[in-house]
Amino acid sequence: MPDLALVGDVNLFGAFTRIGVIAASLLVFTLVLANFFDAMGTMTGLGKEGNLTDKDGNLPGIGKALVVEGAGAIVGGGASASSNTVFVESASGIAEGARTGLANVVTGLMFLLAMFLTPLYEVVPIELRRPRSWSSVRS
């Protein structure tokens, strides 16, 4: 079974006790602002790539999409995972025709199934998992 010990291990006030309220608030504000502009730019570019914009170049329903993206980022942080956000790499999928979201659902399901295969990683000896140094690669 996968180790899910960190899921739900949330301490909302841990950062505030270590670095202070003002510094933690500025940190949260900075991350939210950066995430918002990153998501807005990425969604606009992906909307144009997928021909989803209107005649004025606006993406219809962008407000709803930004709410879902923000909620995904919050849930990802709460689940002790990396930020779940929209990535520009989605343009390659859109270019290949993946526009309905089914490809995303299938990919997510495959990652969930792969989570149960992680014990196979332990079968590989540690010597093979450790990256080689450049000196041993050159010789």
Secondary structure as a PSIPRED ss2 file (coil, helix, strand):
# PSIPRED VFORMAT (PSIPRED V4.0)

   1 M C   1.000  0.000  0.000
   2 P C   1.000  0.000  0.000
   3 D C   1.000  0.000  0.000
   4 L C   1.000  0.000  0.000
   5 A C   1.000  0.000  0.000
   6 L C   1.000  0.000  0.000
   7 V C   1.000  0.000  0.000
   8 G C   1.000  0.000  0.000
   9 D C   1.000  0.000  0.000
  10 V C   1.000  0.000  0.000
  11 N C   1.000  0.000  0.000
  12 L C   1.000  0.000  0.000
  13 F C   1.000  0.000  0.000
  14 G H   0.000  1.000  0.000
  15 A H   0.000  1.000  0.000
  16 F H   0.000  1.000  0.000
  17 T H   0.000  1.000  0.000
  18 R H   0.000  1.000  0.000
  19 I H   0.000  1.000  0.000
  20 G C   1.000  0.000  0.000
  21 V H   0.000  1.000  0.000
  22 I H   0.000  1.000  0.000
  23 A H   0.000  1.000  0.000
  24 A H   0.000  1.000  0.000
  25 S H   0.000  1.000  0.000
  26 L H   0.000  1.000  0.000
  27 L H   0.000  1.000  0.000
  28 V H   0.000  1.000  0.000
  29 F H   0.000  1.000  0.000
  30 T H   0.000  1.000  0.000
  31 L H   0.000  1.000  0.000
  32 V H   0.000  1.000  0.000
  33 L H   0.000  1.000  0.000
  34 A H   0.000  1.000  0.000
  35 N H   0.000  1.000  0.000
  36 F H   0.000  1.000  0.000
  37 F H   0.000  1.000  0.000
  38 D H   0.000  1.000  0.000
  39 A H   0.000  1.000  0.000
  40 M H   0.000  1.000  0.000
  41 G H   0.000  1.000  0.000
  42 T H   0.000  1.000  0.000
  43 M H   0.000  1.000  0.000
  44 T H   0.000  1.000  0.000
  45 G H   0.000  1.000  0.000
  46 L H   0.000  1.000  0.000
  47 G H   0.000  1.000  0.000
  48 K H   0.000  1.000  0.000
  49 E H   0.000  1.000  0.000
  50 G C   1.000  0.000  0.000
  51 N C   1.000  0.000  0.000
  52 L C   1.000  0.000  0.000
  53 T C   1.000  0.000  0.000
  54 D C   1.000  0.000  0.000
  55 K C   1.000  0.000  0.000
  56 D C   1.000  0.000  0.000
  57 G C   1.000  0.000  0.000
  58 N C   1.000  0.000  0.000
  59 L C   1.000  0.000  0.000
  60 P C   1.000  0.000  0.000
  61 G C   1.000  0.000  0.000
  62 I H   0.000  1.000  0.000
  63 G H   0.000  1.000  0.000
  64 K H   0.000  1.000  0.000
  65 A H   0.000  1.000  0.000
  66 L H   0.000  1.000  0.000
  67 V H   0.000  1.000  0.000
  68 V H   0.000  1.000  0.000
  69 E H   0.000  1.000  0.000
  70 G H   0.000  1.000  0.000
  71 A H   0.000  1.000  0.000
  72 G H   0.000  1.000  0.000
  73 A H   0.000  1.000  0.000
  74 I H   0.000  1.000  0.000
  75 V H   0.000  1.000  0.000
  76 G H   0.000  1.000  0.000
  77 G H   0.000  1.000  0.000
  78 G H   0.000  1.000  0.000
  79 A C   1.000  0.000  0.000
  80 S C   1.000  0.000  0.000
  81 A C   1.000  0.000  0.000
  82 S C   1.000  0.000  0.000
  83 S C   1.000  0.000  0.000
  84 N C   1.000  0.000  0.000
  85 T C   1.000  0.000  0.000
  86 V C   1.000  0.000  0.000
  87 F C   1.000  0.000  0.000
  88 V C   1.000  0.000  0.000
  89 E C   1.000  0.000  0.000
  90 S H   0.000  1.000  0.000
  91 A H   0.000  1.000  0.000
  92 S H   0.000  1.000  0.000
  93 G H   0.000  1.000  0.000
  94 I H   0.000  1.000  0.000
  95 A H   0.000  1.000  0.000
  96 E C   1.000  0.000  0.000
  97 G C   1.000  0.000  0.000
  98 A C   1.000  0.000  0.000
  99 R C   1.000  0.000  0.000
 100 T C   1.000  0.000  0.000
 101 G C   1.000  0.000  0.000
 102 L H   0.000  1.000  0.000
 103 A H   0.000  1.000  0.000
 104 N H   0.000  1.000  0.000
 105 V H   0.000  1.000  0.000
 106 V H   0.000  1.000  0.000
 107 T H   0.000  1.000  0.000
 108 G H   0.000  1.000  0.000
 109 L H   0.000  1.000  0.000
 110 M H   0.000  1.000  0.000
 111 F H   0.000  1.000  0.000
 112 L H   0.000  1.000  0.000
 113 L H   0.000  1.000  0.000
 114 A H   0.000  1.000  0.000
 115 M H   0.000  1.000  0.000
 116 F C   1.000  0.000  0.000
 117 L C   1.000  0.000  0.000
 118 T H   0.000  1.000  0.000
 119 P H   0.000  1.000  0.000
 120 L H   0.000  1.000  0.000
 121 Y H   0.000  1.000  0.000
 122 E H   0.000  1.000  0.000
 123 V H   0.000  1.000  0.000
 124 V C   1.000  0.000  0.000
 125 P C   1.000  0.000  0.000
 126 I H   0.000  1.000  0.000
 127 E H   0.000  1.000  0.000
 128 L H   0.000  1.000  0.000
 129 R H   0.000  1.000  0.000
 130 R C   1.000  0.000  0.000
 131 P C   1.000  0.000  0.000
 132 R C   1.000  0.000  0.000
 133 S C   1.000  0.000  0.000
 134 W H   0.000  1.000  0.000
 135 S H   0.000  1.000  0.000
 136 S H   0.000  1.000  0.000
 137 V H   0.000  1.000  0.000
 138 R H   0.000  1.000  0.000
 139 S C   1.000  0.000  0.000
